[in-house]
Amino acid sequence: MTGSVAMEVFGWVGTSIALFFFISPVTLMWGLIKGTIKIDIIPWILLIANTGNCLLWAVYGFQQLDDKVQVWACNSIGSVINIIYLCIYFIHLVNKRVIQSIGVVILTLGICALVFVLFFLYVDFAIVGKVAMGFNIIMYAAPSQKIVCNL
């Protein structure tokens, strides 16, 4: 197996693993729908950070489609999945807290506006990548929201 073929296989294995990461909150969402999980258990910032992360990496990969197909493919699917999660969360949140619901919507619309500007106004690739890396940091720090709130 040549080096480029090995790297391609390695890339698609990584893409598959990342898809499992995006699918993993499905148990939380299913519990929320069935009423077995309270909405307070789910960190809202995690859903927003995951959505922003996927959208921005999809934009980054789409802008460089020739050599970033795996980045684009994985994060496009992740974007759709996370938008569905965010919609489920928002539907259940509206019934509980109107003010927090408005904040979640404003943050989500802000992320969508950022993605729109980066994608349609064609900002430099490096800027898109750095903003996406920022959302990576937020996404991985987001579960600590619950730890801090419980102190």
ZISULPE-V938385 format. One record per backbone hydrogen bond with DSSP energy under -0.5 kcal/mol. CO is the residue of the C=O (numbers start at 1). NH is the residue of the N-H. If there is no record, write none. Layout:
CO/NH  CO/NH
This chain:
2/6  3/7  4/8  5/9  6/10  7/11  8/12  9/13  10/14  11/15  12/16  13/17  14/18  15/19  16/20  17/21  18/22  19/23  20/24  23/26  24/27  25/29  26/30  27/31  28/32  29/33  30/34  31/35  31/36  31/37  38/41  39/42  41/43  42/44  43/46  43/47  44/48  45/49  46/50  47/51  48/52  49/53  50/54  51/55  52/56  53/57  54/58  55/59  56/60  57/61  58/62  59/63  60/64  62/65  64/67  64/68  68/72  69/73  70/74  71/75  72/76  73/77  74/78  75/79  76/80  77/81  78/82  79/83  80/84  81/85  82/86  83/87  84/88  85/89  86/90  87/91  88/92  89/93  90/94  91/95  93/96  93/97  97/101  98/102  99/103  100/104  101/105  102/106  103/107  104/108  105/109  106/110  107/111  108/112  109/113  110/114  111/115  112/116  113/117  114/118  115/119  116/120  116/121  117/121  118/123  124/127  124/128  125/129  126/130  127/131  128/132  129/133  130/134  131/135  132/136  133/137  134/138  135/139  136/140  137/141  138/142  141/144  142/145  143/146  143/147  144/148  145/149  146/150  148/151
